[in-house]
Amino acid sequence: MKILLCTLLLTLFTGWQPASAADDRRWWRGEWKEEFWDSPCEVKIESRRGEFKREIKCKDGIGARWRGEWKKEFRDGPCLIKQEAKRDEFKEEVKCERR
C-alpha cells in the first residue's frame, strides 16, 4: 500500500505518466531500462530489484513540469527517496531495503 501511495504522490507531484498504462512491468519485479521522449523532454528509467532511477532532461527547461531548484531526501517505509531538480533536469532515485 505504501508503494502504491508513493507512486501516486510522485506521479501527481511531478506530473509524470508512464509510457503505457497497460505496461505490466513494475520496477520492483526485475531489471529493465527504458528511454523515451515525453514531448520536448528525454526520459530515462532504470530499474533493479529494490532500486529505481528516473532522469528527465528538458532542453533549456522547456516542457519541465517542476519549478525551481531543490533537493529532497525522505523515507517511505523501507525506501529512501532522493529527488533533485534543476531548471532543465529532474532526477529521482528510490532504494528499498528488504525487511
C-alpha positions in Angstrom: 0.0 0.0 0.0 2.8 2.4 0.8 4.5 1.8 -2.5 1.2 2.5 -4.3 0.7 5.7 -2.3 4.3 6.8 -3.0 3.9 6.1 -6.8 0.6 8.0 -6.8 2.1 11.0 -5.0 5.2 11.1 -7.2 3.0 10.9 -10.3 0.9 13.8 -9.1 3.9 15.8 -7.8 6.0 15.6 -11.0 3.2 15.2 -13.5 4.9 12.2 -15.0 2.9 9.5 -16.6 4.2 6.1 -17.7 4.7 5.5 -21.4 1.9 2.9 -21.4 -0.8 2.4 -18.8 -1.1 -1.2 -20.0 2.6 -1.8 -19.4 2.7 -4.6 -16.8 6.4 -4.1 -15.8 6.9 -2.9 -12.3 10.2 -1.6 -11.0 10.2 -4.0 -8.0 9.8 -7.1 -10.2 13.1 -7.2 -12.0 15.6 -5.4 -14.1 14.8 -3.2 -17.1 15.8 0.0 -18.8 13.7 2.4 -20.8 14.3 5.6 -22.7 11.7 7.7 -24.4 10.7 11.2 -25.2 7.8 12.9 -23.4 7.1 16.0 -25.6 10.3 18.0 -25.6 11.8 16.1 -22.6 14.0 13.0 -22.7 13.1 10.4 -20.0 15.4 7.6 -18.8 14.2 4.9 -16.4 16.3 2.2 -14.9 15.2 -0.5 -12.5 16.8 -3.3 -10.5 15.4 -5.2 -7.6 14.8 -2.8 -4.7 16.2 0.2 -6.8 14.5 2.6 -9.2 16.1 5.6 -11.0 14.4 8.2 -13.2 16.0 11.1 -15.0 14.2 13.7 -17.0 16.0 16.3 -19.1 14.2 19.1 -20.9 16.4 21.3 -23.1 16.5 24.8 -21.8 13.8 23.9 -19.3 11.1 23.8 -22.0 8.4 21.3 -21.0 9.6 20.9 -17.4 6.7 20.2 -15.1 8.6 21.1 -12.0 9.6 24.6 -10.9 12.7 26.0 -9.2 15.8 24.2 -8.0 15.7 21.9 -4.9 16.8 18.7 -3.3 14.7 16.4 -1.1 15.6 13.2 0.7 12.9 11.3 2.6 11.8 7.8 3.6 8.7 6.0 2.7 8.6 2.8 4.7 11.7 0.7 3.8 12.5 3.0 0.9 14.9 6.0 0.8 13.8 8.5 -1.9 16.2 11.2 -3.2 15.0 13.9 -5.6 16.9 16.7 -7.2 15.5 19.3 -9.5 17.3 21.9 -11.6 15.8 24.2 -14.2 16.2 21.7 -17.0 16.7 18.4 -15.2 14.9 16.2 -12.6 16.4 13.2 -11.0 14.8 10.7 -8.7 16.3 7.6 -7.0 14.5 5.1 -4.9 16.3 2.4 -2.9 14.4 -0.1 -0.8 15.8 -2.3 1.9 14.4 -5.8 2.4 13.0 -6.4 5.9 
